[in-house]
């Protein structure tokens, strides 16, 4: 666990200007003023399921960054006034495509302030596939994940 730029107290983790990385459970925290959570690669190598639950992501450039993540539970969080709520990315070589095709997060009951009264909240990502030996990207395309039942109002989260 990287603790750079964060205050780990009994009230949770409060992070400043650096991204905080949490490979296990993250519950009841405030991520504000450009901190966010960076889940790049760690979520794929952890032996358990990563859970991000009951947190407030407010006034960040990017609230959550994922790169090649699988089975991260992102549940009952508030996403408020962020420039971008989620940066969802996959990168793979052609030979790894089948391995990554089912890598998805579990978005459940989050509050999104930019939801626009849709029944579900679409999260659009970008997947880049490249050539193994030359590390050259050959194709990039969009893919989607969904929070199928987003919250109608922000949660009252004790921080």
KEKE-3310 file (N, C-alpha, C; in steps of 0.2 Angstrom, whole numbers, plus 5000, padded with zeros to 4 digits):
npx = (5004:5003:5007:5010:5007:4995:4985:4983:4971:4961:4949:4949:4956:4964:4968:4980:4987:4993:4991:4982:4985:4976:4976:4967:4953:4944:4936:4924:4931:4938:4942:4949:4952:4960:4966:4961:4959:4971:4971:4979:4985:4987:4975:4974:4984:4982:4977:4965:4948:4946:4939:4930:4922:4908:4914:4919:4922:4927:4929:4940:4953:4953:4943:4944:4956:4958:4967:4969:4961:4952:4937:4935:4926:4915:4906:4892:4897:4901:4902:4906:4907:4919:4931:4933:4925:4929:4943:4945:4954:4962:4976:4984:4993:4991:4991:4986:4973:4961:4962:4960:4947:4936:4938:4932:4925:4914:4902:4891:4877:4882:4883:4882:4885:4883:4874:4862:4848:4847:4843:4853:4871:4883:4900:4913:4927:4944:4952:4968:4977:4992:5007:5017:5032:5037:5031:5021:5007:4992:4979:4965:4950:4934:4926:4913:4907:4895:4886:4873:4862:4862:4863:4850:4852:4865:4875:4875:4889:4899:4914)
npy = (4994:5011:5025:5038:5055:5055:5055:5044:5040:5037:5042:5038:5038:5053:5061:5071:5080:5069:5054:5041:5024:5009:4993:4984:4984:4999:5010:5022:5036:5052:5058:5071:5087:5084:5071:5057:5039:5028:5013:5006:4991:4985:4980:4968:4960:4957:4945:4944:4951:4968:4981:4996:5006:5016:5030:5047:5055:5070:5085:5082:5080:5067:5055:5041:5030:5016:5003:4989:4982:4970:4963:4973:4979:4993:5002:5011:5024:5042:5052:5068:5083:5081:5083:5072:5057:5044:5036:5024:5010:4998:4989:4979:4965:4957:4943:4942:4946:4938:4935:4947:4951:4949:4956:4966:4979:4980:4990:4997:5005:5018:5036:5048:5064:5069:5062:5063:5059:5046:5028:5019:5021:5024:5020:5024:5017:5015:5004:4998:4989:4980:4976:4962:4961:4973:4983:4991:5001:4995:4996:5005:5006:5010:5004:4998:5000:4998:5006:4999:5002:5016:5027:5039:5050:5059:5049:5050:5050:5046:5053)
npz = (5000:4995:5004:5001:5002:5010:5024:5036:5047:5061:5056:5043:5027:5021:5007:4999:4986:4978:4970:4978:4982:4984:4987:4994:5004:5004:5014:5019:5017:5012:4997:4990:4981:4969:4972:4972:4967:4962:4953:4946:4939:4952:4957:4949:4953:4966:4979:4983:4983:4978:4986:4985:4995:5001:5001:4998:4983:4978:4969:4961:4949:4942:4948:4950:4944:4933:4927:4918:4927:4937:4943:4954:4967:4967:4977:4983:4984:4983:4970:4966:4958:4951:4938:4929:4932:4932:4925:4914:4909:4898:4893:4882:4874:4858:4859:4872:4873:4875:4888:4895:4891:4899:4910:4921:4932:4946:4947:4959:4964:4966:4969:4956:4952:4939:4932:4925:4926:4920:4919:4921:4924:4912:4910:4901:4893:4887:4877:4872:4861:4857:4848:4854:4854:4849:4856:4851:4849:4840:4839:4845:4855:4861:4876:4887:4904:4917:4930:4936:4944:4949:4963:4968:4976:4985:4997:5015:5022:5035:5039)
capx = (5000:5007:5004:5012:5002:4989:4984:4979:4969:4955:4943:4950:4962:4963:4974:4981:4988:4996:4986:4983:4984:4973:4974:4962:4947:4944:4929:4923:4936:4937:4947:4947:4957:4965:4969:4958:4962:4974:4971:4983:4988:4987:4969:4974:4988:4980:4974:4958:4944:4947:4932:4930:4915:4906:4919:4917:4926:4925:4933:4946:4953:4951:4942:4946:4959:4959:4971:4969:4958:4947:4933:4935:4919:4915:4900:4889:4902:4898:4906:4904:4911:4925:4932:4932:4924:4933:4947:4944:4959:4965:4981:4986:4995:4986:4990:4983:4966:4956:4963:4958:4941:4931:4940:4927:4923:4907:4900:4885:4874:4886:4880:4885:4882:4882:4870:4856:4842:4847:4841:4860:4876:4888:4907:4916:4934:4948:4957:4973:4980:4998:5011:5021:5039:5039:5027:5018:4999:4990:4972:4962:4943:4930:4922:4908:4905:4889:4883:4866:4857:4865:4859:4847:4854:4871:4875:4877:4895:4903:4921)
capy = (5000:5017:5030:5045:5061:5053:5055:5038:5041:5033:5044:5036:5041:5059:5062:5078:5081:5063:5048:5036:5017:5005:4986:4980:4988:5007:5012:5029:5040:5058:5059:5078:5091:5081:5065:5051:5033:5025:5006:5003:4985:4982:4976:4962:4955:4955:4938:4945:4956:4975:4984:5003:5007:5022:5035:5053:5058:5077:5090:5079:5079:5061:5052:5034:5027:5009:5000:4982:4979:4964:4962:4978:4981:5000:5002:5016:5030:5048:5056:5075:5089:5079:5084:5066:5053:5037:5034:5017:5009:4992:4988:4972:4963:4953:4937:4943:4949:4934:4935:4954:4953:4948:4960:4972:4981:4979:4996:4996:5010:5024:5042:5051:5070:5070:5056:5066:5055:5039:5023:5017:5026:5021:5022:5023:5016:5014:4998:4998:4982:4981:4970:4961:4962:4980:4987:4996:5000:4994:4998:5007:5006:5011:4999:5001:4996:5001:5006:4998:5005:5022:5031:5045:5056:5057:5046:5053:5046:5048:5052)
capz = (5000:4995:5008:4999:5001:5013:5031:5038:5054:5063:5052:5036:5023:5018:5003:4996:4979:4975:4970:4983:4979:4989:4984:4997:5006:5006:5016:5023:5016:5008:4992:4987:4978:4965:4975:4968:4968:4956:4954:4940:4940:4959:4958:4945:4956:4973:4979:4986:4979:4980:4987:4986:4997:5006:5000:4994:4978:4977:4967:4959:4941:4940:4955:4950:4938:4933:4922:4918:4933:4937:4949:4959:4969:4968:4979:4987:4984:4981:4965:4966:4956:4948:4931:4926:4938:4931:4919:4913:4903:4897:4888:4881:4867:4854:4862:4879:4872:4878:4895:4897:4888:4904:4916:4923:4938:4948:4949:4962:4969:4967:4967:4951:4951:4932:4930:4920:4926:4916:4923:4923:4923:4908:4911:4895:4894:4881:4877:4867:4859:4853:4846:4859:4854:4848:4861:4847:4849:4833:4838:4852:4854:4867:4879:4892:4910:4919:4936:4933:4949:4953:4969:4966:4980:4988:5003:5020:5024:5040:5037)
cpx = (5004:5003:5006:5006:4996:4990:4980:4978:4963:4949:4944:4956:4960:4969:4974:4982:4991:4990:4987:4981:4982:4972:4969:4956:4948:4937:4929:4929:4934:4943:4945:4953:4962:4968:4967:4961:4965:4975:4975:4987:4988:4981:4970:4979:4987:4976:4967:4954:4945:4940:4934:4923:4914:4912:4916:4923:4924:4930:4940:4947:4951:4949:4945:4950:4960:4963:4972:4967:4953:4943:4934:4928:4919:4908:4898:4894:4898:4904:4903:4909:4918:4925:4931:4931:4928:4937:4948:4949:4960:4970:4983:4989:4990:4985:4987:4975:4961:4956:4960:4950:4935:4933:4936:4927:4916:4905:4893:4883:4878:4881:4884:4882:4880:4878:4865:4850:4842:4846:4848:4865:4882:4895:4911:4924:4937:4952:4961:4976:4986:5001:5016:5028:5041:5035:5024:5010:4997:4982:4969:4955:4940:4927:4918:4908:4899:4888:4875:4860:4860:4860:4856:4849:4861:4870:4877:4883:4898:4910:4926)
cpy = (5006:5022:5037:5050:5060:5053:5049:5038:5037:5035:5042:5039:5048:5060:5069:5077:5074:5058:5043:5029:5012:4998:4982:4983:4995:5009:5018:5033:5046:5058:5066:5081:5088:5075:5059:5045:5030:5017:5002:4997:4981:4977:4969:4957:4953:4949:4939:4950:4963:4978:4992:5005:5013:5027:5041:5055:5065:5081:5088:5080:5073:5057:5045:5032:5020:5007:4993:4979:4974:4964:4967:4980:4989:5001:5008:5022:5036:5051:5063:5079:5087:5081:5078:5061:5046:5038:5027:5014:5001:4992:4981:4971:4958:4946:4937:4945:4945:4934:4942:4955:4953:4952:4966:4973:4980:4986:4996:5002:5016:5030:5046:5058:5072:5065:5058:5061:5049:5034:5020:5022:5022:5024:5019:5022:5015:5008:4998:4991:4983:4975:4969:4963:4969:4985:4993:4995:5000:4996:5000:5008:5007:5005:5002:4996:5000:5001:5005:5001:5011:5025:5037:5051:5054:5054:5051:5049:5049:5047:5053)
cpz = (5000:4999:5007:4998:5005:5020:5033:5045:5055:5059:5045:5033:5020:5014:5000:4988:4975:4975:4975:4980:4985:4986:4988:4998:5007:5007:5020:5023:5012:5003:4988:4985:4975:4967:4971:4970:4962:4957:4949:4942:4946:4959:4954:4949:4963:4973:4982:4981:4982:4981:4989:4988:5002:5006:4997:4990:4976:4975:4965:4951:4939:4947:4955:4944:4938:4927:4922:4924:4932:4943:4955:4960:4971:4970:4984:4989:4981:4976:4964:4963:4954:4941:4927:4932:4937:4924:4919:4907:4903:4892:4887:4874:4864:4857:4869:4879:4875:4885:4898:4895:4894:4910:4916:4930:4940:4951:4952:4966:4971:4965:4962:4950:4944:4928:4924:4920:4922:4921:4925:4921:4918:4910:4905:4896:4887:4882:4871:4867:4855:4851:4852:4859:4852:4852:4857:4847:4842:4833:4845:4850:4861:4869:4885:4898:4912:4927:4935:4938:4953:4958:4966:4970:4983:4995:5009:5023:5029:5039:5043)
residu = (UNK:UNK:UNK:UNK:UNK:UNK:UNK:UNK:UNK:UNK:UNK:UNK:UNK:UNK:UNK:UNK:UNK:UNK:UNK:UNK:UNK:UNK:UNK:UNK:UNK:UNK:UNK:UNK:UNK:UNK:UNK:UNK:UNK:UNK:UNK:UNK:UNK:UNK:UNK:UNK:UNK:UNK:UNK:UNK:UNK:UNK:UNK:UNK:UNK:UNK:UNK:UNK:UNK:UNK:UNK:UNK:UNK:UNK:UNK:UNK:UNK:UNK:UNK:UNK:UNK:UNK:UNK:UNK:UNK:UNK:UNK:UNK:UNK:UNK:UNK:UNK:UNK:UNK:UNK:UNK:UNK:UNK:UNK:UNK:UNK:UNK:UNK:UNK:UNK:UNK:UNK:UNK:UNK:UNK:UNK:UNK:UNK:UNK:UNK:UNK:UNK:UNK:UNK:UNK:UNK:UNK:UNK:UNK:UNK:UNK:UNK:UNK:UNK:UNK:UNK:UNK:UNK:UNK:UNK:UNK:UNK:UNK:UNK:UNK:UNK:UNK:UNK:UNK:UNK:UNK:UNK:UNK:UNK:UNK:UNK:UNK:UNK:UNK:UNK:UNK:UNK:UNK:UNK:UNK:UNK:UNK:UNK:UNK:UNK:UNK:UNK:UNK:UNK:UNK:UNK:UNK:UNK:UNK:UNK)
# end
